[in-house]
Amino acid sequence: MFRKAAFILLFLGSVLGTGNVQASTSSIMVNADNGKIMYESNADAVRYPASLTKLMTLYITFNALENGHLKLSDKLKVSKVAAGRSPSKLGVRAGETISVDDAIKAVIVKSANDCATVLAEHFSKSEAEFAVLMTKTAKKLGMNHTIFKNASGLPNSQQKTTARDMSKLAMAVYHHFPQYYKLFAMKSFKYKGQTITGHNHLLDTFSGADGMKTGYTAASGYNIITSAKRNGKRVIAVTMGHKYLNERDKKAALMMDKGLIELKKSKNIDIAGLREAIDGKPTAVAYAKNETKLAAKVKNIAVASGNIKSEPVQTKIVSNGKYALQVGAFSDYKRAKNYALSIKNSLAKKYAVYNIKVEKVQTGSGTMYRSKVVGMAKNTANQICSNMKRQKKNCLVVADNTSLNLAQK
């Protein structure tokens, strides 16, 4: 009996590494503008991702949509395997179809395991094969400690990640696909006449919260990736391994609240003071030194069928003081240019908008063009973007600098 128990403990140790899921939690918060780490605690402890896994399934799906390999209106067939997935699920039946649009919404709002499998089986012969693509994509995003084994996050002892890796995935989704990011703010959606409600309570309780994904299994504990914006500043927070849901939400809210307050106060983040404000105890000198370190490094940005060559992520806004609005991303140059022109012309009636820019990004499977309206002051850009969002139009405030290929908010 003793040998059996010892073997079980040894096995769990090999799977979880330094991160004991049932012990201390793992957390990290980054400035969404530049990827700089604002706070971290056990961020490299190895953990089970649970439904945070679905964010990678969505990343690959968004990429396919952007590159024209998939349309929101496309109908995907439901297999017996997909229909047989355990809850949480939408309840699709084997043999029927579901639109890509509904499948995405179900994955985001309902955290539907059946719909995650439907998406996975569209891209690969099996969900296991799709998981290989997920892991390769993770590595190209710099998620060096992540292995995926399925599209949903259902329990698998070999499926693992870290809070740091999950923050990289969240940053990639937010920056690479701003046109789809707004979907994460959905609290419910309609499906076959029924209202399907979600699990992310921070959307109701935290001012400025607008996504992204929750997760839970008995082995992982309560996990969340979340983002919030106030006063033109945005943070992305990840916290994992909590024993209770309210404990998880409380930690995420505390991190984001203190982080947004700090961003409002100064461009030079007091890392040591911020950690003390979050943890409620004196901060080690080591954390103060992190003020000068970059969180984001040069990585190959992954796509479903190729690579995008990325540029170093800048940590400071350029000195020329010019800002731009990134208003869309298209696979066709003419569409990107015409859309940028239409936005410029509509804004020129009221604002001093000087020009447009179409930013080209070469991928392994094609080319993507980002539509931008450029040449304005930061306050003007923020004001315009706020108005556009109220009108349900996509918008992202970025530094107007040709050296920045990764949009900064």
N, C-alpha and C positions, 0 to 999 in steps of 0.2 A: 504493500500500500504506500509506504514511504517513497519507494522508487518511482511509482506511478505519479505521485503528487509532485515529486521533484522534476520529473520529465515535463509535466504540464506547465510548471513555472518556467522551466528553461525554454519551452516552446513559445510561451507568451512573451518572454523577454526577447527572443529572436525576432518576433514579429513586430513588437512595439518599440524596440530599441530603447532609447532613453525616455520615451514618452509613455508613462503609465496612464492609460485612459481613466482609470478609476481614482487616480491621485490628483496632483495639481493640474490646473487648466493651462491652456496655451492661448496667448493673445498677441495681436499686433495691430497697429494703426499706422496708416501712411497718409501723407499729404497727396491727394489725388492729382494735384497740379503737376507734381514732379516726381512722385514716387519716394520721397524722402521719408524715412522711418521716424515717426514721432514718439512711438511708445512700443515696447515689446516685453513679453514675459514668456519664457519657455517657447519661443516662436519656432524653434527647430525640433521640438519634441515630436516624435513620429506618432501619428494618430489615425484612426479610422475616419474617413471624410463623411460617411453617411450621405445624405442627399445633397451635400455641397458638390458631390460628384456631378450632379446634373448640370452645373454651370459649364463644365467642359463639353457635355453633350450639346448644350445650347450654343457654345462658342463655335463648334464645328458646323452646326446648323446655320447660324448667322453667316458664316463664311460662304457656305454653299448658296445661300440666298443672294448675297452680295455679288458673287461671281456668276450668277445666272444659271447655276446647276439645279436650282430648286425655286419654286414659287410658293407664296403663302397659300395660294388657292389649290395647289396640287393635292390630290387625294392619295393617302398612303394606306395600304392594306394592313389589316391587323392579323397577325399570325396567332396560332394557338399558344405559342410560347409567350407572346406579349399579353394576350388576354388572361393568361394564367398567372401573371405576376401578382405577388401579395400586396396588400395595401401599404401605403396610400395609393389609390388608383382611381381613374376616372370611371372605369367600368365598361370599356369598349369590348365588343364581342368578336371572337374569331370569325374571319370572313368578311366583316364589314370594313368600311373605310373611314378615315378621319382626315380632315384637312391639315396641312402643315400649320396653319394659323391656330387652329384649335389645339393641336398637339403641343405647340410651344406654350400657349396660355395655360394648358393643363399642367405642364411640367413646372412652370413658374409659380402659378397660384396654388394648385392642388398638390404639387410635388408628386405627380402621377407616375408611378413606376411603369405601368403598362404603356403609357405614351412615350416614355423615355426609350423603352425597348422598340416601339414602333419606329421612332426616328433612327435608332441605331441600325435596325435591320434594313432600312432604306439605303444606308450608306455601305453596308457590308453584308456578307453572306450570313453572318451570325453576330450576336451581341458580343461574343468573346473576341471575334475578329475586330469588331469596332473598338473594343477596349484597347487593343494593340495600337490602333490609330490614336486613341485618346492619350495613351502614354507617350507616344512619339511626339504628339503635339505639345504635351506638357513639357517634355525635355527641351523643345525648341523655344518655349516660353521662359525657360530658365527654372522650371519646377523640377529641380534635380533629385528631389526626395519623394517623388510621387509615382505611384503605380496604380493604374486603374484595371479593374477586372470585369466591370459591367458598367452600363450606361446610367444607372439609377442610384447607386450607393447602397443597394441591398447588401446585407452582411456577407463579407468574404475576408478571411483572415489575411489574404495577401494584398488586399486593397488598402493603400496607406498614403498619407500625405503629411504636411506640416502646415501650421498657421501661416508661416512665411510664404510657402508655395501657393496657398489659397489666395493670399493678398496679391500675388503676381497674376493669378488667373483673373481676379476681379478687376485689376487695373487694365488687363488686356481687353476684357469684354467692354469696359467703360470707354476706353480710348479708341479701340479699333472699330467698334460698332455703335457709335452714339445714336444712330437712327433707330436702333432696336432697344437701347437701354431703357427708354421710357416704359417698356413693357413690365419691368420689374416693380414699378410702382402700383401695378394693378392689385386691388384688394379682392376682386371677384370678376367673373366673366360668365356669359350666358352660353349654355351648351344644351341643345335639344329642349329648349324651353325652361331649363332649370338654371338657377343661379348657383354657381360653384364658388365657394368662399375659400380664402387662403389661411396661411398659418403665421404670417409675419405680423405680429402684434405691434412691432415698433412703428409700422406705417401709420398706426392710429395714435400712438402714445408719444412719439418723439418728433418734435418740430423740425422739419427739414428732411426727415428720412424719406427715401424714395427707392428702396431695394436693399439687398439683392436676393439671398437665398438662405433658408433655414435647413436644418438637418437633425435627425435623431435616430439612433438605434441603441439598444441596451448596451452594446459594447462601446459605442463612440461617446455616449452622453449627448447632451444638447449642444449643437454647433450653430453658428450663424456667420454669414458674411453680410455686412450691411454698409450702407453709404448714406451720407446726409450732407446737405448744403445749407449754409447760412451766410448772409452778407457777402455773397460771391465767392465763398471759400468752401471747399469740399474735402471731406475725409472718407477714407475707406477703412473699416474696422473688421477684424476677424477674431472671434473667440470660440474656443472648442473645449469639449470635455467636461461640461458642467453637469452636475447631478440633477439640478432642477431648472425648468424652463424660465421661471421668473429670475433666477440667479443669473442665467445667461443673458437675458434681456437687460437686466440691471447693469451688468458689466459692460455690455455693448453701448448702452445709453450713456453711462458714465464716461467711457473712453471718448465717444464722439462729442459729448457736451464740453468736456475739458479741452479736447483738441480744437474744436471750433472757436472756443473762447480764446485760446492761445493764438490761433491764426489771425483772429481779428485784432489782437493787441499788437503783434509785431511780426515782421518777416523772419526775424531771427528767433527760431523756436527755442525756448528754454526746456531742453529735453529732461534735464535733471528735475526741474520744478514740476514739469508735467507728470513725470513718473510718480513723484511724491504726492501730487494732487489726486492721481488715480488710485495708487496703492495705499495712500494714507500712512506712509512711513518714510523715514529718511532714505535718501537715494545714494547708491554707491557712486564713487567717483567715475567708475567705468562707464556708467550710463551718460554722464555729462560729456564725456569725450565723443560720444556718438553724434554730437551736434554737427561735427565736421565731416561725417561720413555720408556717402551717397547710398541710398537704398537700391536705386535702379542701376543696373549695369547694361552694357551692350549685349543684347540677346537676339537670336533669330526668332522672329515672330512667326508662329506656326499657322498654317492654313491646312485645310482638309487634304489638299493634293499637292502642296508645294511649300516654298518658303518665301517670306518677305524679308528683305535685308533691312535691319533696323539701324537707327542712328543712336548715338549716346543720348540718354535722356538728360536734358538740361535741368539744373536746379535753381537757376535764377532767370527772371524775365529779362529779355534783351534790353540794352541800354537805349535804343532809339525811341522807346516809349510808345510804339505803334502796336495796335491790336487788331485782330480780325475776328470775324464770325465764321466758324465752320458750320455750314448749313445743310450739308448732305454729302453722300458718297455714292458714286455710280460706277458701273462697269464700262460706260460709254462716255468718251470725252465730250461729245457734242451735248449730250443730256446734262452733264455736269456744268458745262459752260453756260448753257441756256438757263439752267436753274439759278446759277449764281447771278446772272444778269437780271433775271426776273425779280430776285430778292433785292438786288442793288437798286433797280428802278423804283421798286415800291418804297424803299427806305429813303431814296434821294429826295422825295417830296418834303421830308421833314428833317433829315439828318445830313451832315456833311460826310457822305460816303464817297470815297474817291475812286475805287477801282475794284476789280475782282481778281481772283487767282484760282487756277485749277491745279491742284497738287497731284502729281502722278506718283503712284506707288506700284512698282513692278512685283508681281507674284509669280510663283512657279506655274500657275495655271492661267495667268492672264494679267491684266492691268486694272488697277482701281484708280479712280479720279475723285479727289475730294474738292467739293465746291466751297469757295471762301469769298467773303466780302471783306476787303482789307482797307487799312488806312484810317483808323479812328482812335480816339482816346479810350482809355480803359473804362472810364465811367460811362461813356456813351455806348460802348460795346456791351457792357453789363446791362444797361437800361434797355437796349434794343433786344438783347437776348431774352430778358425777362418778359418783355411784351410778346415776343414770338412764341415763347413757351405757353403763355396764357392763351394764345391762339392755336395751340396744339401743333406747333411747327417745331421741327428739330433745330437745335442751335447749340453751339459750343464756343465759348470765348477762348481764343488762343493768341499766343504771341505771334506777331507778324514778322516772321524771320524765316528766310528760305532754308536755313540750316536745320529747322525743326520739322522733321518728318513725322514725329509722334506728337499728335495734337495735345496741347496742354490746356487745362481748364482754369 
